[in-house]
């Protein structure tokens, strides 16, 4: 029976051929190999229509501890949940392929997890280089999540978060049961996903810490102001509605 790794790193991938051709994964595995604890890297292909899956499989074939999970295109939320389901680590961190927050920042999350936090979220400061519309989206999300959900965190949307196994095993199956993910045809940013994770974490009594992390802006064609503003607002309302109607109650 394979030993349980100390850390599982999960990276969602949707049409990432350009990033992968630029050798984006090599620095990640190089760093993880240097830190002295056991690890696994799970890259979850979200039904990509370009060469992403082929490139991922080629990389994994030449790197130990790297696994590729091929999943239907259902959006980032379902992709991360799929990765968590198949992970084995004592601690779990999910990160983005573009490495806007570099994997070297993972030690900050792990330090807090090892000192007693159940969930640790990366918090971007300043967001230098981000275009104005992204800063407006971020500021609007801060206001709305405060009004609707009373979440006391500065940055819920950073794609760099860590969980201990106990928290992950409670939160992610509950989200999967609630959402009933199905295949889609367009890119899905899922702005409500991160908020819902933290809302559930608080509701279930887990200790959540927020730590500042390095971040640099990476240009993305998937972020669209009006679509993402509407999606973010509607998903926050859904989280509130689910809470009011008892959808988040754990089954006995």
N, C-alpha and C positions, 0 to 999 in steps of 0.2 A: 504494500500500500504506500503510495507517494506521501511524503511528509507535507505538512501544512505550511505554506510559505508565510513569512512574516507580513508581507505586503502584496496586495493585488492592485495593479494600476489598470484602469479601464479607460480606453479612448474610443469614442464613437467616430466612425468614418463614413462620410457620404460624399461621393464624387471628389475624392481627395487626390486624384492622380497627380496633379501639379505639385502638391506638397510632398507626396511620396517620391516623385521623380527628383525632388530636391533633397533627398536623403533626410527627411524630417525625423524618422524614427531612430536612426543610429545614435544621435546624441542622448536620446532617452535611455536606450539600453546600455549605453556606455556609462551614463551616470548611475543607473540602478546597480550595475555590476561593481561600482566603485565604493558603495556605501557600507558594505559589510553585513547586510542582512539578506535573507532569502526573499525572493520576489517572483512574481509572474506578471507579464504584460498581456492583457487581453484587448485586442483591437476588434471592435464589432462593426462589421460592414453593414450599413443600413441600406441594403438594396441598391448600391451604386450602379449607375448606368455607364460609367467610363471604365478605365482600366484599374480602378482601385483594388478590387478583389484579387486580381492576378498579381499586382505589385505587392500586396500584403502577403500573399501566400509565398511568393519568392523570398521575401524578407524573412518570414518565419522559418522557412526551410533551412536558413543559414544562421539562425540565432536561437540558442536554447532559451527556454522559459518564455517564449513568445507564442501565443495562440491566436488564431484568427477564427472568429465566429461569423458565419454568414447568416444574415437575418433579412427578412422582407423589409421593404422600405415602409417604416411606420413612424418615423420622426425620432428626434434625439431622445425624448423621454423613454420611449419603448426600448431604444437601443441601449441606453445606460442600464435600465432595469434588466435587460437580457444579460449584459455583462456581469452585473452583480449576482444574478442567479447562478452563473457558472463559475464565479470566482471562489477561491478557497482560502484566501488570506485572512489572517487575524485582523488586519486593518485594510481598508479599501479607500483608494483615492481615485476620483475620476478627473480627467484633464482633457483639454482640447488638442486636436491634431496640430493646430497652428502654433501651439506653445506660446501663446501670448503671455501666459504665466509659465515660466520654465519649470520643468520637473524638479530642478534643484531646490525649488521652494517647498517641496514636499516635506523636508525635514522640519519645517515650522509647524506643519499640520501634525506630523507624527509626534513631535515633542508634546504637544497639547493633548493628543489622544492618549499617550502613555502616562501623562500626569493626571488623568482622570476625566477628561472630556469625552463624551460619547460621539459628538459630531463637531467638526471644526470646519469653518468656511473661510476661504481666502477673501480678503477685502482689498480692493484696488483703491489707491489714493491718488487723487489728482487727475488720473486718466489722461495723461499727456498724449497729444497726438490724435485723440479721438475727435471726429468731426462734431460740429455743434449739434446736429440732429440726434446723434447717439447720446450726447450729454443731456439733451432735453428728454429723451426717452427714459434715461436713467433717473433723472430728477422726478419725472412724473411717476415712475414706479415707486420711488421712495414715498411720495405723498400718498398714493393710492393704497399701498400695502399697509401704511400706518393707519389710515382711516378705516379700511375694511377689515384688517386682520390683526392690528396691534403688534406687528412684528418689530422688535427693537433693534434691528440690525442695519448697519450702514449700507451693506452691499450684499444683497441676496443673489444677484445675477452672475457673479463671477463663476466661470466654469471650472472651478478648482476647489473641490470639497473632499473632506475625509470623514470616514465613519469607522467605528469599531464594529466588530461582527454582530454583537447583540443588537445594536441600533439598526444596522442594515437588514438583519433578518426579521425585524418587526415592520420597518417602514416600507421597504420596496415590495414585498408581497401584497401589502395592503393597497399600495398604489396600483399594482397590476390588477388586482381584483376590481378596483373601482373603475378603471379606465377602459377596459375591454378594447385594447388597441387593435386596429385593423389596418390593412395596407392602404397607403395613400399614393398620390401621383406627383405632388410637389414637395419642395423642401419645407420642413417644419422647424421653426426656431423654438417653439414650446416655451415662451417666456414664463408661463405659470408653473412650470415643472419645479424649478428651484425654490420658488416661494412655497409650494405645496409640501415639498420635502421638509422645509424648516417649520412650517406650521404643524405638520404631523409630529415632527420631532419634539416640539414644545408640548403639544397636546398629550403625547405619550410619556412625558416626564423626563426626557433625555437632557443631559447637560450639553449645551451648545456654546462653543467659543468662536470668536471672530478674530482673525489675526491678519495684519497687513502683509501683503505679498507684492513682489515686483510684477509689473505688468507693462506691456507695450502694445500699442494699437496695431492690429493687423487688418488690412483692408478686406472686406467681405462683401460679396454681391448678394448674400442671403438676408442681410438686414435691410428692411424697407420701412420707412418711417410710418406711413399711415396704416399699412397692414399690421405691423408689429405693435403699434400703439393700440389699435382696436383689439388685437389678439391678447395683448397683455391685460387690458382692462376686463375683457370678457372672461379670461381665465381666472383672474382674481375674484370676480363675482362668483364663478363656479366653485372656487374653494370655499368661499363664505357660505354659499348655498348648501354645499355638501355637509359642511359643519352643522348648519342649522337643522338639516333634515336627518342627521344621524348616520350619514354614509360612512363616516370615519370610525364608527364603533367596531372594535375588534370582535370577531366571532369567537364564541366560547368553544 
